[in-house]
């Protein structure tokens, strides 16, 4: 898991290449019918726009792009047209390039993954992780527990830092604070508490966004 430090300040992280996965667009998906605060429009305003506006070198794998719903694709297409997002491809490397093939197979064969090429389940995550490792993109963005664990257990082989959802919420908070906009603060606090629960538990993070920000304020 990626952690902020003197050598990894948030202001520097947003300048580095980052590969987004489909889960970034699916936060709150299961609650959208019952909870208006989990609507795509709300998520877009709370953290997706701050993400796209803050990071300067954004990539999305074509296999992830294929998984997106129409609302997510429309937003991505808007930022592709602004030259803020680049769609990347495997480009026939599998089976031809030994290093890429080895990386892909190691990820696919991990006990938490067990992915077979051609299947749809976990397709975007596996292709994205392989791409990130092969091209030395150290910052791969995800809320997915499986991705976080696999990257940590294979850190010597993959060299990928996973930016979990807490960092995304943090960047959104900083983005709006810098613009002196406080309208989204309440929603961001709620998103942190609800959708960072697994990360908070696994990595022993502060339970509230306020305390979380205080704990890393020197690295913003």
Secondary structure, 3 states (H helix, E strand, C coil): CCCCECCECHHHHCCCCEEECHHHHCCCHHHCCCCHHHCHHHHHHHHHHHHHHHCCCEEEEHHHHHHCCHHHHHHHHHHHHCCCEEEECCCCCCCCCHHHHHHHHHHHCCCCCCCCCCCCCCHHHHHHHHHHHHCCCCEEECCCHHHHHHHHHCHHHHCCEEECHHHHHHHHHHHHHHCCCCCCHHHHHHHHHHHCHHHHHHHCCCCCHHHHHHHHHHHC
